């Protein structure tokens, strides 16, 4: 049987070098908060109920962000160091098996690396394994001191290191795998005897060795995964790495991305093969795009679901909406919040939809606003048509039956129902229901006054 693995994620700090009111782990890269990336890595090696996130600064916001992940939380009310943080989770964690410590601000560490770290620990007699790497500039990192057998003798923090120790290029990543029973037995011996006056988790190395245990290193040959985030510059670099990897994978899977350096795609986005993504497109959230689609330049899709063969013309915005196969949207269209657009629907330039269903084959070609509406199949919506869905207090729906024709500049005052096959004359303000196959005319009768314009011009000249 696989050994039981539990995970602690350190996510209590504010991150002063970020110069932000937002806790560091709540900043975003690759479409997720930093701590979400780390939780997902933890879920690859442990059950969600065996993952404990240590919160501190903005604890409620961190818990809210992770509410759907099924993990547990422990509060570090005072920031007394990493050793103290781990102790705060003791009551929430099993005492047997293996315990992995992850850092909430190191989102690039892969699940594969953590699995190999655990396998190294499980296959050894050591009490703990430390994930290490070597870097050209180790400033700010704890240095790894090895003994004659190559095991970890100590981890010395930057502030406490001697000049010779500062020359060491092997660094502590902050990621560990412990035999849980051994860790919990001795973690209480960590003291604050250091320049910062904090409980350093790294001190457990020397404590375990004094008790006759070994602590082994697990060295990564390439340091890229261990890139932590302390500044907005580093945050931007991590975001770039995530997005570059996502774009590369999509292209390898058969998606054409015309200008990869200009496109932004979140990690949870899915795009099927033979779709074309033009320059400066943003695909965000949980957007799904089917096969043979074309996403025009400058368009932004967030939590959008597109069927196959959809064409989104340039500079269109689609959010929280479903678009059926064969539909076309844009250019310069805006679909916001809870729209369901059927197959082969045409949404044209400067058309806005909100909470609206468009039946199969319906058309709204130009300059329309359709809010809180149900538009039946094969309805034609004329240019300038609007639904007046808000009375100042409540929202109301407009229902348009199959095959109806809405003339240009129609104003539909909800609540309103237009029957199947009904016609609305151009320029009408419609306030009453329109029966099936009826014509609604809601405008003043035209009057022509012969010669009026000529008389007016002559009068003006005399003045």
N, C-alpha and C positions, 0 to 999 in steps of 0.2 A: 504493500500500500504506500501511496505517496505520503510523505510526512506532512503534518499540519503546519501551515505557514500563516502567520499573522503579520500585519503591516501597520507601522506607525508613520504618519505623514506629518512632518513638522511644518505648521502653517500659522504660527501665532504672531510672527513679527510684523511690524509696520513697513520696514524698508525705508529708512530715512534718506538714503542716497537717491531714491526714486523721486524725492521732493514732490510728494503727492499726498493728498488727503485719503487716498484709497490704499488699503492694505496691499502689499506687494503681490500676494498670491492671487488677488482679484483682477490684476491687470491681464490683458488679453494678448494672446499670440496664436496665430493659425486658426482663429475663429473660436477659441475656447479660453477660459481663464487658465492661468498657469496651474492652479491647484487641480482643475479638472483633468488636465493632461496627466498629472501625477496619479490621481485617483484611478484613471483608466489603466495606467501601468500596474498599479497595485491590484486591480481586479483581474489582471492576467495571471497572477500567481496566488491569489488568496480569495476566499469568499468575501462578499461585501460586508457581511456581519463581523468578519475578523479584521476589518480595516478601521483604524481609529485615526481621525484627523485632529491634531492638536490645534485648537483655536485660541486666539488672544485678542489682538486688535480686530475690531469689527467682526466679532465672533458670530453675531446674528446674520450678517450678510454672507459670511462664508458658509454657514449652515444652510441658508436659503439657496445659495448657488448650488450646493451639493445635495439638495433635498431629494432629488430623484435617483440618486446613486445607491441608496440603501446602506451607506456607511454610518459609523458611529462617531461620536465626538467627545473630546475631553477638553476642558477649559484650563488654560494656563493663565490665571488671573494676573500674576506678576511675571515679568520676563526675567527669569533667573538663570537662563542658559539652557543648552540643549539637553543636558543631563536631567535637569529639573523638568523639562518638557516631557521627556519620556516617562518619568516617574508619575506625572499627572495622568497618564493613560493606564497605569498598572491595573487598576480595578476593572478596566474594560476589556482586558486581554487574557487569553489562556496562558497558563504557566508552563505548558508543555509545547513540544515542537520547536519551530524556528521563528524568530522574529526579525523582520526586515525593517530597517529605518530608511525612509525616503525623505527628501527635502522638497517642500512645496514650491520652491522657486527654481527647481532644476527639471524643467518639463521635457528635455530632450532625451533623458535616459530611457532606453528602449526596454520593452518587456523581455526581449531576448537576453539583454545584458543582465537583467535582474534574475532571470531564470538560471543563467550560467553562474551568477554569484551564489545563488542558493545551492545549486548542484555542487559547486566547489566546497561549500560549507558542509553539506550533508555527507559528502564523500571523504571528509577529513575527521581527525580527532580533535581539531581546534575548537576552542570555545567561541570564537568569533572570526569573521572574515571581513576585511576592510576593502572597499573598492577604491583603487588608487589609479593614478595616471601620472605622466610626466609632461611638464609644460616648460616652454622657453622662459616665461616670466612667472614665477610662482608667488609673486608678492601678494600678500593678503590671505594666502592659504596656509592651513596647517601642514607641516612637513612630516613625512614618514621617516622614522628612524628604524633601520633594520638591524637585526642581530647577525651573528656569524652564520646562522643557518638560513638566513633570508626571511625569517619571520618578522612581524612588526614588534619592535621593542617599545616604541612610544610614538605618540603623535604630539608634536610641539606646535602650539599656536604661534602665529606671527609675532604677537606682542611679547611672548615669553622666550622666543628662540635666540640662541647665541649667534654671533656673526658667522661661525662655521655652519651652523644648522640652517641659516638663511640661504646658504649656497646650494642646499639640496633641492633638486628639481622634481622629486616625486612628492605628490601632494595628496592630501586626504580629500575625497569627494564629498564626505558627509553621509555616505551611504554604507550601511553595515548589514550583515546578517549574523545574528547571535543564536546560540542555543538558549532558548527562552528561559529554561529553568535556571541556568547558570547566571544569566544576566540579572534576573530578578533577585537572586540570592546575594549578589555583590554590588548592585547599583547604588545601594544606600551608603556605600563607603566613599562615594565621590564627594569631595570637599570644594570649598571656594578658595583654596590656597593658590591664587593666580592673580595676575595684575588686574583683571577685569572684575574679580570678586564674584564670578559666576560658577555654576555647576556645569563643567564641560563634560559632555558625553565621552569625548576623546580620552579623558583620564581613566576610563574603564580599562583601557589597554594595559596600563601598568598595574592596575589593581588585579586583573586576571592573571598576569604573569607572576605577580607576587604569590598568588595562590597555586602556582604550578601549572597553569594552563598556557596553551599556545594561542596566539592571534596571528592569522595568516593574511597576507595581502592577496588581492585579486586585481592584477594590473591590466588596465585597458591600454592597448597599444596606441590608440588614437583618442585624443582628449575631447573631440568635438561634442560627444554626447553629454559631457559633464559641464558644459557651459552653463554657469549660473547667471542669475539676473540681479544686478544691483542698481543699474541705471537705465534710463530710457534708451540710451544707445544700445545697450546689450539686449533690451527688450525688442528693439527693432530688428536686430540681427537674428534673434531666435524666431521672430515672426517670419523673416525672409527664409530661413532654413525650412520651417514647416511648409510654407507655401510653395517653395521651389520643389520640394519633394512631392507634394500633392500634384502639382502641374505635370511634373515628369511622369508620375505614375499614370495619370489620365492619358497623356499622349502615348505612352507605351500600350495602353489599353484600347487605343483606336480613336481617340478624340483629337480633332485638329484645333490647335490653339495658335492663332496667327501671330500674335506678338506676346509670347509668354512673359516677357519682362514687364508688361503693362497690366497684366491680368491678376486679379485677386480672387482666390478660391479657398473657402474654408474647408477644414478637414472632413466634415461630415457630409459634404456635397457629393452627390453621385451624378455621373454623366455617362450616358450610353454611347456606344461606338458610332462613328460616322457623323457625329454632331460637330458643327463648326462654331468655335468661339472667337469672335473678332476682338480687336484691340480694346483695352481699357474697360473690359467687362468686369463686374464684381458679382460673384456667385457666393451667397452667404447663407449661414445657418444650415438647415437641413434640406436645402434645395435638391430636387431630383429632376434631371432632364433626360428624356427618352432618346431613342435613336433618330438620326437624320434630322435633327433640329439645327437651326441657325440662330445664334444669339448675336444681335447687331452691336456695333461699336458703342461703348459708353453706357450700355444697359446695366441695370442693377436688379438682381433677383435675390430675394430673401425669403426662405421658407416657401419657395414656389415649387409646384409639382407640374411638370410639363409632360404631356404624352409624346408620341412619336410624330416627326414631321412638322413640328411647330416652328414658325418663323417669327422671331422677335426682331422687329426693325430697330434701328439705332435709337439710343437715348430713351428707352422705355424703362419704367419702374414697375416691378411686379413683386408684391409682398403678401405672404400668407394666402395664396390663391392657387387654384387648380386650373390648368389650361388643357383642354382636350386635344386629341390628335388632329393634325391638319389645320389647326387654327393659326391665325396671324394676328400679331399685336404690334401697334405702333406705325410709324415712329412717334416719339414723344407722347406715348400713352402712359397712363398711371393707373395701376390696379392695386388697390390697397385694401387689405383686411377682408377675408372671408368671401372671396369671389369664386364662383364655380362656372367656368366658361366651357361650353360644350364643344364637341368635335366640329371642325370646319367653320367655326365662328370667325368673323372679321371684326377686330377692334382697331380703328384707324387712328390717325394723328390727332393729338390733343383731346383724346377721349379719356374720361376718368370713371372708374367703377369702384364702388364700395358696397360690400355685403350684397352682391348682386349675382343672380343666376342668369346666364345667357344660354338659351336652348340651342340645339344643334342647328347650324347654318344661319343663325341670326347675324345681323350686320349693324354696326354703329361706326360709320366711316369717318366722321369728322366732328370735332368740337362739341362733344356731348358730355353731360354728367348724368350717370345712372347710379343712384344710391338707394339701398334698401328696396331693390326691385327684383321681380321675377319676369324675365323677358322670354317669351315662348320661342319655339323653333321657327326659323325662317322669318322672323320679324325684321323689318327694316326700320332703323332708327335714323331719322333725318338729321342733318347738320344743325347744331345749336339746340338740340332737344335736352331738356333737363327734367329730372324728377324733383319736386319740392317735397322732400321727405321729412323735414323738421319744422314743427310748428312753434318752436321756441321753448317747448317743454318736453315733448315726446317725439320719437321717430315713428314714421308710418310707412307702410309698404305700398308699392305700385305693382300691379299684376297686369301683364300684357299677354293676351292669348296668341296662339299659333297663327302665323301668317299675317298678323296685323301690320299696318303701315302707319308710321308716325311721321308726319310732314315736318319739314325744317322749321326750327324755332318753336317747336311745341313745348308748352309748359304744363307738366302733369302734376297736379296738386294732390298729394296723397292724404288720406288713404283713397285709392282709386283702382278700378278694374276696367280694363278695356278688353272686350270680347274677341274671340278668334275671328280673324278676317276683317276686323274693324279698321276704319280709316280715321285719322285725325288730320284735319286740314292744316296746312302750313300756317304758322303764326298764331295758333290757337292756345288759349288758356283753358285747360280742361279740369273741371272740378267735380263733375258728375260721371257716374258710370256710363260706359259706352257699350251698347248691346252688340252681340255678335253680328258681323257684317254691316254694321251701321257706319255712317259718316258723322263725325263730330266736328262742328264748327264753333269755335269759341272766340270770336273776334268781332269788332265793330264793323258795320256795313260800310263799304267804300262809297265815298261821294266824290264826283268830279265836277268842279265849277269851271265851266268854259270861260276862257279869257282871263281868269284870275291872275295868272302869272304875268301876263303882259301889262295889265293895269298896275300891278305892284311895281314893275320895273320903271314904268313911266312916272309913277308917283315919286319913286326914289330919286329919279333924275331931276325933277323939279325942285327938290329940296337942296 
